[in-house]
Amino acid sequence: MGNPKKKVELPEGEVRLPAAENMFESTTIYFGKNPAVSIVRDSRAEAELLAAIAETGYRGPISIPTTEVRMPHPSPKAPRPPRPCPGTV
């Protein structure tokens, strides 16, 4: 039920994510320097998610979804629920 998860270990060190245009490293996250620890992920979206989490300072084991789930964006033209008339509530 729900979206299956996979566990990932975020190592210590400053996080770096190469540019998305870098076709050989766009899914690789680097931690620390001399030598850097590299983690290759299945997709750019997964690499960006883990890099964003690591940028908050979190390190250690974490569970993430195995698939990318797109959430619908609310439309600025979406109808709003009706408001009660003044004095009727």
N, C-alpha and C positions, 0 to 999 in steps of 0.2 A: 504494500500500500504506500502511496505517496511516491516521492522521488527518492530513488536509492542514493546512498551516500558513499563516499570513499574517504579514507583517512590520508592526510598529508602532514608531514612534519616540517614546520617552518624553523630553519636553523637561525642561530645568532648571526648578527652582523647587519651592516647597512644594506638595504634592498635596492637592487637596480633592475630595471626592465628595459631591454633594448627597444628601439622604435619599432612600431608595427610594420614599417616598410622594410625592415631588415629580414629578408626572406629566410635566412638560415638560423636566426636566433629570436624570431618574433614570439615564440612560445617558451623561451627560456628565461628564468628568473635567477639573478645572481645575488648571493648574500656574502658580505664581507669582502676582504681583499687579501692578496698574498698568502695563500691562494684563495680565490673565491670559490664558494660552494655553488654549484649550478643545479637547478632543478628544471627539467624539461617537462612541460605539461602537454596535454592532449590538444588544447586549443588556445588561441589568443585570449578569448574571453576568460578561460580558467586562469591563465597567467595573470591577467589584469585583476581578477578577483583576489587571488592570493597576494599579489603585490600590494593592493589596496589594504588588505587586512594586515600585512606585514608593516606597512607604513604607519599604522596606528601604534606599533610597538609590540604587537602580539607575537610571541614565539612559542613553539611547541606543537603538540598534535592538534589538528583541527579536522572536522568532517565537513566536506563540501558536496554539493549535488554532483551526480555523475553526468547529468545532461543539463543543457542550458534551457531554462524555462523563460519564455518571454511573457512579461506582464503587459496587459493592455494599458496604454497611456490614456488618461482621461482627456477627452476632447474639450477644448475651451468652449465649444458650442453645445456641449452636452446639456440637456435640460436639467434644471435644478428642481429639487422637490418643492412643492407649493408651500408657501408660508401661511401660517394662520392669520386671519384678518385681525387687526387690532381690536381689542375689546372682546374677542370671542374666546379667549383662553382663560 
